[in-house]
């Protein structure tokens, strides 16, 4: 007679898949943030603006999927926009 897998084994497998997916999304968000900060430090306004848009999109996506909380996404977006405005507002 065949032996069924226990529900605990299935649950563990599902949680492992989710963990890896969440890890990939968090890593992508951190990479985008780093690229944005690098563009700001290089005083490249056009590139920084583009990177900021991409970062905001990734943060919203991660928050929508529940990978990071909505408040954390909002806080990070606020800090990055503040950095962008502080860096390039004086240039105008």
N, C-alpha and C positions, 0 to 999 in steps of 0.2 A: 504494500500500500504506500502511496506517495505521501511524503511529509510536507505539510503546508508551512510556508514561512510565517513566522510570528508577526503580529502587527507591530511589535517593537522594532523588528528588523526593517520593516518597510518604512516606519516613521523615521528611523535613523537615516535611512537612505535619502528620504525626502528632505530632511533637515540639512544633510550634507550638501545636496544640490542647491538648496536655497542659500546656505552659508557662502558657497563659492560664488553664486550669482551676486549676492549682496556685497561681497568683498570686491568683486570686479567693478561694481557701480561706485562704491566708495573710493576706490583707487582712481577711477576715471575723474571723479569730482576733484580729488586732491591734485591730480595732474593738471586739470584745467585751471585750478586756482594758482598753481605754481607758474604756469605759462602766462597767466594774466599779470601776476606780480612782476615777473621778469620783463614783460612788455612795458609795464608802468615804469619800472626802474630804468629801462632803456630810453625813456621819454618818447616812445613811439605811440602817439595818440590814436592813430588809425588802427594799428594792430591791437592796442589795448582795448579799444572799443569793441572790436570784433571778438576778442577773447572774453570780454565781459558778457556779451550776449550769449556766447556758447556756455559760459559758466552758469549764468542764470537759468538757462534752459536745462542744464544737467541737474542743478539743484532742485528745480521744480519737479523734474521727472523723478528724482530720488525721493523727494518728499511725497509725491503722489503715490508712489509704490510702497511707502511706509519704511523705506530703508533708513532714512533719517527723519527726524520729526519736522513738522512744518515750521515750528519756532526756530529750530536750528538752521533750517534753510533760509528763513527770513533774516535771521541774525547775520549769517554769512554774506547774503546778498547785500545787506545794509552796509556792512563793513567794507566790502569790495567797492561798492558805489561811492562810499565816503572817500576811500583811497583814490579812486579815479578822479572824483571832483576836486579833491585837494591838490592832486598832482597837475591837473590840466586847466583848472579854473583861472589860475594866475597867468597862464599863457595867453588867455583871451583878452 
